[in-house]
């Protein structure tokens, strides 16, 4: 019989824990690992009473172990018990005895993190009471939640669709700090757009990346992820990358730091200097190179995931990158919009000019443009003109511009949402980024409201610079009404 109640699979009239866990961990058994961490309670220590509540026996609980045993060991014992029945089961660490938030937040963090660090633990539950949840404990619980769908006060955010700031400027992040669920930055954003810009870095207050990240982290508080990019994914060893990631985790906390790892393409430790010296042109085309170099980004992402980090696997411009990117189990995948769309229009313009005039000058301009933007390698700068034309035609055909010169450039978003829907990665989200310009955001907003993607609203984060998103909080009629209302308020007719 099908349950008539929307939040139960066994005809209960309330939102059952069984139903919640089955949706949260589809296809996997999850048990509760009961823990006694030695907490007291206001009804035991005389603050509100003595002797405990009627349902709480003098020892605290019926099921948890002894508080004399370390939390980690209690959880491990409980996992063994659970797995005697279900060998592949996970566990929710259940702090059961007495009031499990009745302690300073720092002490709670140490105990909760000890439990969460046990392999096989996939969640945490703490029995408590409403008068033992001060603001710093609520912030801690939000920090541990690892779900940016929740705000720093532990409540669900107002909408499934989430927003992120592309910025490392504390001054421009501050006005929107309570409206975003993620912040993303990379070395160019941190150094070029902020630290080394005297207009942005007022008085030269900030000198290092760590200073910037520390201040932004303190400003945003728990409940907001911060994505930070590796400084050098090519020349650093895995141990050096883990050391850098650990530094980010120390600065920002293990529960909100996200490590940005790029698709590496054919770039490696030996040839990366080609991008840094001389004319900065690369000798290989983007699809030429050693197999191990193309997969370096994937393997770094997977390595960081296996060390407990969440990964933003970035530089995804073409939809065909997505399925392989998901094999690295990223926390975020990306759809880059503006560069891909604007460059498609530029390629199409040169091709159309040639097709309408027959003038080979336009094909020369096309080839030059393709070299400047890495569609062709430096060694192809004087290559066959019509080979360049053929490559441009194939690229545009894949992007949908061959059949529709007015294509909206949002096909990558549609593809990635469909691909994500099919993935076995319920926590992975799509970041829509690189949408500078006047027209991208309104059409992205409209796309996400289409019925086809209604079920994916909770899997999308839109990111842009604070100043760009701010523009879409206003329109011409806002000004018209301000003029009318303010004149009325000041006595004008």
Secondary structure as the mmCIF struct_conf table of DSSP 4:
data_model
#
loop_
_struct_conf.conf_type_id
_struct_conf.id
_struct_conf.beg_label_comp_id
_struct_conf.beg_label_asym_id
_struct_conf.beg_label_seq_id
_struct_conf.end_label_comp_id
_struct_conf.end_label_asym_id
_struct_conf.end_label_seq_id
BEND BEND1 UNK A 4 UNK A 5
TURN_TY1_P TURN_TY1_P1 UNK A 6 UNK A 7
BEND BEND2 UNK A 9 UNK A 11
BEND BEND3 UNK A 13 UNK A 14
HELX_RH_AL_P HELX_RH_AL_P1 UNK A 17 UNK A 24
TURN_TY1_P TURN_TY1_P2 UNK A 25 UNK A 27
STRN STRN1 UNK A 30 UNK A 35
TURN_TY1_P TURN_TY1_P3 UNK A 42 UNK A 44
BEND BEND4 UNK A 45 UNK A 48
BEND BEND5 UNK A 50 UNK A 51
TURN_TY1_P TURN_TY1_P4 UNK A 54 UNK A 55
BEND BEND6 UNK A 56 UNK A 56
TURN_TY1_P TURN_TY1_P5 UNK A 58 UNK A 59
BEND BEND7 UNK A 60 UNK A 60
BEND BEND8 UNK A 62 UNK A 63
TURN_TY1_P TURN_TY1_P6 UNK A 67 UNK A 68
BEND BEND9 UNK A 69 UNK A 69
HELX_RH_AL_P HELX_RH_AL_P2 UNK A 71 UNK A 85
BEND BEND10 UNK A 86 UNK A 86
TURN_TY1_P TURN_TY1_P7 UNK A 87 UNK A 88
STRN STRN2 UNK A 90 UNK A 95
BEND BEND11 UNK A 97 UNK A 98
TURN_TY1_P TURN_TY1_P8 UNK A 100 UNK A 101
BEND BEND12 UNK A 103 UNK A 103
HELX_RH_AL_P HELX_RH_AL_P3 UNK A 105 UNK A 116
TURN_TY1_P TURN_TY1_P9 UNK A 117 UNK A 117
BEND BEND13 UNK A 118 UNK A 118
TURN_TY1_P TURN_TY1_P10 UNK A 119 UNK A 120
STRN STRN3 UNK A 121 UNK A 126
HELX_RH_3T_P HELX_RH_3T_P1 UNK A 130 UNK A 132
HELX_RH_AL_P HELX_RH_AL_P4 UNK A 135 UNK A 145
TURN_TY1_P TURN_TY1_P11 UNK A 148 UNK A 149
STRN STRN4 UNK A 150 UNK A 150
TURN_TY1_P TURN_TY1_P12 UNK A 152 UNK A 153
BEND BEND14 UNK A 154 UNK A 155
STRN STRN5 UNK A 156 UNK A 156
HELX_LH_PP_P HELX_LH_PP_P1 UNK A 157 UNK A 157
BEND BEND15 UNK A 158 UNK A 158
BEND BEND16 UNK A 160 UNK A 161
STRN STRN6 UNK A 162 UNK A 166
HELX_RH_AL_P HELX_RH_AL_P5 UNK A 170 UNK A 173
HELX_RH_3T_P HELX_RH_3T_P2 UNK A 174 UNK A 176
TURN_TY1_P TURN_TY1_P13 UNK A 177 UNK A 179
BEND BEND17 UNK A 181 UNK A 181
STRN STRN7 UNK A 182 UNK A 185
HELX_RH_AL_P HELX_RH_AL_P6 UNK A 187 UNK A 187
HELX_RH_PI_P HELX_RH_PI_P1 UNK A 188 UNK A 195
TURN_TY1_P TURN_TY1_P14 UNK A 196 UNK A 196
TURN_TY1_P TURN_TY1_P15 UNK A 198 UNK A 200
BEND BEND18 UNK A 201 UNK A 201
HELX_RH_3T_P HELX_RH_3T_P3 UNK A 202 UNK A 204
BEND BEND19 UNK A 208 UNK A 208
HELX_RH_AL_P HELX_RH_AL_P7 UNK A 209 UNK A 220
TURN_TY1_P TURN_TY1_P16 UNK A 222 UNK A 223
STRN STRN8 UNK A 225 UNK A 229
BEND BEND20 UNK A 231 UNK A 231
TURN_TY1_P TURN_TY1_P17 UNK A 233 UNK A 235
BEND BEND21 UNK A 236 UNK A 236
HELX_RH_AL_P HELX_RH_AL_P8 UNK A 238 UNK A 252
TURN_TY1_P TURN_TY1_P18 UNK A 254 UNK A 256
STRN STRN9 UNK A 257 UNK A 262
TURN_TY1_P TURN_TY1_P19 UNK A 265 UNK A 266
TURN_TY1_P TURN_TY1_P20 UNK A 269 UNK A 271
HELX_RH_3T_P HELX_RH_3T_P4 UNK A 272 UNK A 275
TURN_TY1_P TURN_TY1_P21 UNK A 276 UNK A 276
BEND BEND22 UNK A 277 UNK A 277
TURN_TY1_P TURN_TY1_P22 UNK A 278 UNK A 279
BEND BEND23 UNK A 283 UNK A 284
TURN_TY1_P TURN_TY1_P23 UNK A 286 UNK A 287
BEND BEND24 UNK A 289 UNK A 289
HELX_RH_AL_P HELX_RH_AL_P9 UNK A 291 UNK A 294
TURN_TY1_P TURN_TY1_P24 UNK A 295 UNK A 295
HELX_RH_AL_P HELX_RH_AL_P10 UNK A 296 UNK A 306
TURN_TY1_P TURN_TY1_P25 UNK A 307 UNK A 308
STRN STRN10 UNK A 310 UNK A 314
BEND BEND25 UNK A 318 UNK A 318
HELX_RH_3T_P HELX_RH_3T_P5 UNK A 319 UNK A 321
HELX_RH_AL_P HELX_RH_AL_P11 UNK A 322 UNK A 326
TURN_TY1_P TURN_TY1_P26 UNK A 327 UNK A 328
BEND BEND26 UNK A 331 UNK A 331
STRN STRN11 UNK A 332 UNK A 336
HELX_RH_AL_P HELX_RH_AL_P12 UNK A 338 UNK A 357
TURN_TY1_P TURN_TY1_P27 UNK A 360 UNK A 360
HELX_RH_AL_P HELX_RH_AL_P13 UNK A 361 UNK A 372
TURN_TY1_P TURN_TY1_P28 UNK A 373 UNK A 374
BEND BEND27 UNK A 375 UNK A 376
HELX_RH_3T_P HELX_RH_3T_P6 UNK A 378 UNK A 380
TURN_TY1_P TURN_TY1_P29 UNK A 381 UNK A 382
BEND BEND28 UNK A 383 UNK A 383
HELX_RH_AL_P HELX_RH_AL_P14 UNK A 385 UNK A 399
TURN_TY1_P TURN_TY1_P30 UNK A 400 UNK A 403
TURN_TY1_P TURN_TY1_P31 UNK A 405 UNK A 406
BEND BEND29 UNK A 409 UNK A 409
HELX_RH_AL_P HELX_RH_AL_P15 UNK A 411 UNK A 422
BEND BEND30 UNK A 423 UNK A 424
TURN_TY1_P TURN_TY1_P32 UNK A 426 UNK A 427
STRN STRN12 UNK A 429 UNK A 433
BEND BEND31 UNK A 437 UNK A 439
HELX_RH_AL_P HELX_RH_AL_P16 UNK A 440 UNK A 448
TURN_TY1_P TURN_TY1_P33 UNK A 449 UNK A 449
BEND BEND32 UNK A 450 UNK A 450
HELX_RH_3T_P HELX_RH_3T_P7 UNK A 451 UNK A 459
STRN STRN13 UNK A 460 UNK A 464
HELX_RH_AL_P HELX_RH_AL_P17 UNK A 466 UNK A 471
TURN_TY1_P TURN_TY1_P34 UNK A 472 UNK A 473
HELX_RH_AL_P HELX_RH_AL_P18 UNK A 476 UNK A 489
TURN_TY1_P TURN_TY1_P35 UNK A 490 UNK A 491
#
